[in-house]
């Protein structure tokens, strides 16, 4: 099946019922891959308040299909010029269709519209598919000594022209 069109991407608040499948899927996936590492999946998903994923500083996007939320992701304000991508996920039955790339591109476009100059993200060591997606999209790994807040497997991409750099 082809990837959804831009018209089928919804911006929703974190508490919307259509976001629940995204959060449940992330909880299952993070738990299976990491167990209690990094404070556990539930703790990671609850780490940021819902309002951080709403305008004007953030957003949460969902791709619906046949009444189901099948992919999504979000960004929040990392600092005045940098958006941080979070919660990018595709339902296992819908993978290999380019949906994560569609979500990524929609999040990047929205971050640009909001005036962000850079996009920052982290991905865990047990998520090789995510790392491959971000590298293929032009993200550049940040050297461990430059990674903010002690994060591992971090990447950063500047939004203006999408040239890559390190965080400042």
N, C-alpha and C positions, 0 to 999 in steps of 0.2 A: 504494500500500500504506500502511496506517496505521503510525504510529510504534510502536516496540516498547513493551511494558509495563515497569514498573519491575523486574519479576521477571527480565527478560532482560538486565539490566545487570550485568556482572561486575566485581568489584574484583580486579585481578590484579597480581602483581609485574612490574616492568619486564622481567625476564628470561624471563617466560613466553612460550612459542612463539606464543600467541594475540595477543600484543602486537606481534609482528614485522610484520604487515601495516600496522599503524598507523605504526610507525617508518619502514618502507620507503616508504609513501605520503607521509609528511611529508618525507622526504629528497628524493623526486622533486619534490614540489610546491615546496619551498623552493628547490631547485636551479633549477627552471624559472623561478621568479619573481625570484630574487635572484642567481643565479650565485655568485660568490665574495664578494659584498658581505657585510658583517657577519661576516667570518671563515668563510664557507661553511656549507652546511647540515649537514654531518657534525659540524663543530665546535660548532654551535649545539645539535644533538641530544645531544652528549656533554658539554655544559657542566655539567650537574648530575649528581651521583652518583645511582644507582638508589635508594638508601635514602631520598633526599629525597621520593620519591613513595610511601612506605609509611607505615603507621600508626606512631606516633600523629600525626605532623605532616603527612602527605600521603596521597594515594591516586591510583590510576590506574584508570580505568573503561573498559570495552570493551562495545560492543553487538554481540553475535553474531547472525547470521541464516544459516540453512541451513549451519551449520558454518564460516562465514567471519566474521572480524571486520570489520564494515562502518563503524564509527564509534567514537570514543573521545576521551578527554581526561584530564587530570590536574590536580592542584594540589599545591603544596609550601608549606612555611612560608616566608613572606616576612619576617615579624617576629612577635612574640608575639601580636598581635591580628589579623594580616592573612595570608590565604592568597593565593598567586599562582597563577592559572590558567596552564596550559601545555599544549601539544600537542593542542589540540582540532582534530579532523580527521574528515572523512567521506569515504569512498571515492567517487570521481567518479560511479560508476554508481548511487549511492544518494543523491545530493544532491537537494534540493528536496522532501524528505520530512519535514523537521522534526527530523532526527536530531541535528544540532548543537545545536539548542535543547534537546532531550531530555538530551543529555550535559551541557550547561551547567546546566540545572536540577538534575540529579542531583549535579553537583559542588558547586553552591551549597548544596544541602540537606545534603550530607555535611560541608562546611565549617562550616555552622551547628552540626551535631551535635558537631563537634570543638571548638566554642567560639570559632571565629574571629568577629570583629566586622566585618571588612571583607574585600573581595576586590579584588585588584589584578591587572591583566593588561597585557600589551603586545601590540600587533599591528603588523605591518609596513606600510609605505606601499603595498605592492603586493598587499594582501589586502583589497580593498574589501568582499568578501562577509562577512569576519569582522568588519570594522568595523561594517557594517550590522546584523549579528546582535547585537553587543554594545550598540549604540545603541538598537536596538529592544527589547532586554531591560532597558533602563534604566540602563546604564552611562554615566558622564559622563567626557568627556575631561579629563585633567589638563593644566593649562597647562604649556607647555614649561619655564618657569622652576621649576616645582614637581616636575618629573618626577625621581624618584629614579634614581640610578646612570646618568644620561645616556641613558636610554631615550627613544625617539621613539614617537609614536602610542600613548601610554599611556592607560589608562582605570582608574578605580577605582570601586568600589561598596561601600557599607557593607552588611553582612549583616543587622544588626538592623533590621528594617523596610525594609531596602533603600533608605534615604535616601542621597543621594550627597554626597560631600565630597572634599576634597583630602587627600593623605597628610600625616601629621604627622612 
